[in-house]
Amino acid sequence: MFPSVLLFCLFSVVMSENKLASVDFEVFGNVQGVCFRMYTEDQGRSLGLSGWVKNTRQGTVIGQIQGPPDKVNDMKLWLKSVGSPSSRIDRTVFSNERDITKLEIRGFSTRY
């Protein structure tokens, strides 16, 4: 029995390292005209994430991030509480959070 438990544990570790997450976001507050998209793109790239970011006509910023769950969580925290230096984040809404088997987006970009 011991070898099968060890094998299961090793399999679990390998599988968790290959896990990827995807999440959509919308940031509310003073987030346009303050380089929010540029800082978001830079932060996403520095974390090794894929995704995109875009201004909306409603004055919010929307986007999607994909990558390892721990890095996605780091980016979520950044989107909720840091942002660009001149921004004011009132709230951030995350939706469509899911596990994915491979990246659906290549790189990190600003969309228009």
Beta strands, then each sheet from edge to edge (+ up, - down):
strand 1: 20-30
strand 2: 50-55
strand 3: 61-67
strand 4: 88-100
strand 5: 108-110
sheet 1: 4+ 1- 3+ 2- 5-
end
